[in-house]
Amino acid sequence: MIGNFNGKHILHGNQFTKEDLGQVMKAAGVFEGGLKNGQTYDLMRGRILATLFFEPSTRTRLSFESAMLRLGGGVISVASGATSSAAKGESIGDTARTVSQYADVIVMRHPQIGSAAEAAATATVPVINAGDGAGQHPTQALLDIYTMQKEVGTLDGIRVALLGDLKNGRTVHALVELMALFKVELILVSPPQLQMPAEIVDGLKKKGLSVHQTDDLMQAAAAADVLYVTRIQKERFSDAADYEKLKGSYVIDNHLLEQAKKDLVILHPLPRVDEIAVEVDAHPGAAYFRQTLNGVYVRMALLALVLGRTGEVI
């Protein structure tokens, strides 16, 4: 539970209450409206964001940096472990403690599960988890919820199908924690080898969610209001042969959409590889590029909240 966001770390999807989520959604909506009306902000004048990315990123890193710049702040960054002292063997804790001297907030992506929490243990500024290996990606989950609310209108009473690599997918691991705050029916679609971890499924059921697991995409698409697609993640496989067997397990194309609900909303955290055909981009419910833009608004909200600056606009 966060309550007052000022000075807090953002590490895991399970740390949010429904009230916390409401604060983020409200702030994101204010910033979206402001930017669309041509408003400029100087809420972060004199503040610096440090982005530490030890894994590749396009959308997350650039949207955080865009968010900070649009708020009037500055950005310093490490774009890969090879260009930082991590290449010399520096610990995550020492890196976070050091970077805290240079910045007011840290956004970090790292291949190690639990790395963000390790950084937060020594940092003297807020740490925001931008992905810790196959663990969590809470800011992606927040922008996903924001997108669903905009596209569908509500989360209560809808069916959401999560598709793809649910075993290693940090985006879905964080997202289901937020979905547990609503009356959502979840359909988990994956090859048997890539099912959602049992402890996560058990936790969702204990919270009262209706959860169904299947490998039948056609059946799930016909029932779902939202289809959340993820790629089979090559980088999470230790054996390339296992990846080759599973890649292309599911493909969203116009043939599949003919069997789905006409107003189906399709989301994807991106990048896509071959799991959504380009022809689907023309579908009215294909919201994945709108989803990326929403990331700027949500990350503006988070930065303003953890640095205690939303009171000036909300």
Residue, then its C-alpha position, 0 to 999 in steps of 0.5 A: m500500500i502506498g497512500n502518499f506517493n511522495g518519496k516512495h519506491i515503485l517496485h511491484g504490482n502488489q503494492f497498489t490499492k485501488e485508491d492508489l491506482g485511482q491517484v495515478m489514473k487521475a494524475a495521468g488524465v490531467f497530464e494527458g488533457g494538458l498536453k493535448n491542449g498545448q500546456t507546458y509544465d515546469l513542475m520538475r525544474g531543477r529535478i533530475l531523472a536517472t535512467l539505468f537500463f542494463e537490458p534493452s529498451t525503447r518504449t520504457r526508457l524513452s517514455f520515462e525520459s520524455a515524461m521527465l522532459r515534458l515536466g520540465g526536468g532533466v535526464i541523465s542515463v546509462a543505456s547498457g551495463a557495458t557503459s557503466s561500472a557494473a562492467k567492473g563488477e560494481s554491485i546494484g546497491d553501490t550503483a544505486r547509492t552512487v546515482s542517488q547523489y546525482a539524481d532525484v529519482i531513479v528508473m532502473r531495468h535489470p535482468q535480475i529478478g529482485s534487482a529493483a528492490e536491491a537498488a531501493a534498499t540503498a538508494t536515498v531517492p525513489v527507485i522505479n522498477a522498469g523491469d527486473g528480469a522475468g519478475q515485475h514491470p509495474t509501470q507497464a501494468l499501470l499504463d495498461i490499466y489506464t489504456m483499458q479504462k480509456e478503451v473499454g470504459t471500465l474493468d469491472g465485469i469484463r473478460v481479459a485474455l492474456l496471451g503468450d509467454l505468461k511464465n516469463g512475462r514481467t508485464v503480465h505478472a505485474l498486470v494481474e496484481l492490478m487486475a485483482l483490484f477489479k471484478v475481472e475474469l481472466i483467461l490465461v492463454s499459453p503453451p503448457q511450457l509457458q503457463m503463468p506461475a502456479e503461485i501467481v494463479d493461486g494468489l489470484k484465486k485466493k483474492g476471488l478472481s475467476v481464472h481460466q487456463t487454456d491453450d486455445l486462442m480461438q476460444a479465448a478470443a471469442a470470449a474476451d473483451v480485451l486480448y493482451v498479447t505478449r511475445i515469446q521472449k527469446e532472451r528468457f530461454s537458456d536453450a535456443a532449441d526450446y525457443e524455436k519450438l515455441k515461437g509463433s505458437y500464436v498469431i493474431d490476424n484478420h482470420l482470428l478477428e473474424q471469430a472474435k467479438k467485433d469490439l475486441v480491444i487488442l493490447h501489446p506491451l511491444p515490441r512485437v515479433d510475429e505474434i500480431a500480423v501487420e494487417v491487424d493494425a487497421h482494426p479499430g480495436a488495435a490499441y497497442f500504439r495508443q497504449t505506448l502514448n499512454g505510457v508518457y501520461v502515466r509516467m508523468a503522473l508517477l514521477a510527479l507523485v513520487l517527487g510530491r509535485t502533483g499538488e500544483v496541478i490536481 
